[in-house]
Amino acid sequence: MSSSTEQAVAAEAISADLLGFVERQTKASVTADLDLFGSGLVSSLFAMQLVVHVESTFGVSVQGEDLKLDNFRTVNAITDLVLRLRGNGDG
């Protein structure tokens, strides 16, 4: 499998996990590009639960600059963050 294919598969799996987590916690249907904070679905307490979930599920540490709201605004943004922290993202 090429690295771009592996990254796409990883991104899909991360996104699916995150969508499931957010939907279970909010009891609402969400899309990968929904602004979780702008929609009112996510509170600051939930944001911290999301950080803990990301760290424990994907084996990454979210610290410093990475804790900014924009990295957690959408499932797509969180997926990109996880890929980058794992060292297999573009940014």
N, C-alpha and C positions, 0 to 999 in steps of 0.2 A: 504494500500500500504506500503511495507517495505521501510525503509529509503534508502536502496541502489537503489530501484526502483524509489523512489521520486528524488533522486540525478540524476539518469540517465535521467529522464524526464526533470528535471531542466536544466541539461547540454545540452540536445538536443534543448530545447527552446532557451537557451542563444546562442548557436552556430548558430541556424537558424537566429535569430535576427541579430547577428554580420555579418554573411555571407551576408544577405540582405543589411545591412548598407554599408559594404565595396563595394559590387557590385554596389549599387546605386551611391556611391561617386566616384568610380574609373571608372565606365562604363566598367568593365571587369569582366569576370567570374573567381571566385576564389574557392579554396578548403580549407577545414579547416586546412590542414597542409602546405599550401603554405607560404613560407617566404615572408611576405608582403613587408619588407624593401629590402631584397636581390633581389626580383623580380623587384624592381624599381617602383612598383605601388604606394607606400606610401612615402610621403614627411614628413618633420618634422612638417609642418603646419597641414597636415592630421593627424599626430600622436596626436597632441593636440586635434583635433576634435574628434578623437577616444576616448581619455581619457574623454572628456566632455560627449560624447554619453554613455559610459560605466557608468559613475557616475549618469547621469540623468535617464537613462533607468532602471538600475538595483539597484538604491538606495544604492550605495556604495561610499566610499571616497578613492581615490587612492592617496597616499601620500608617501613621503620618499622613502624607499627601493623598494616599489611596483611600482615606476615610471620608473624602469629600462626597457631598450629596450627589453630584453628577454621576459618580461611579455606581450609584444604587438607584438611579431614577427609573430605569427600565430593566427588564430581564436581559435585553440585548446588551446594555451597558455592564451589567453584572457579569454576564458571560465573557465579554471582552476583558474585564478586569481579571477574572479567574485565569483566562488563557495567558494574559500578560504576566501575572504573578507566578504561573507555572513555568514561564519561560518559553511558551510556544505561541505567543501572540505577536502581532505585528508592531504593537506600540510599546 
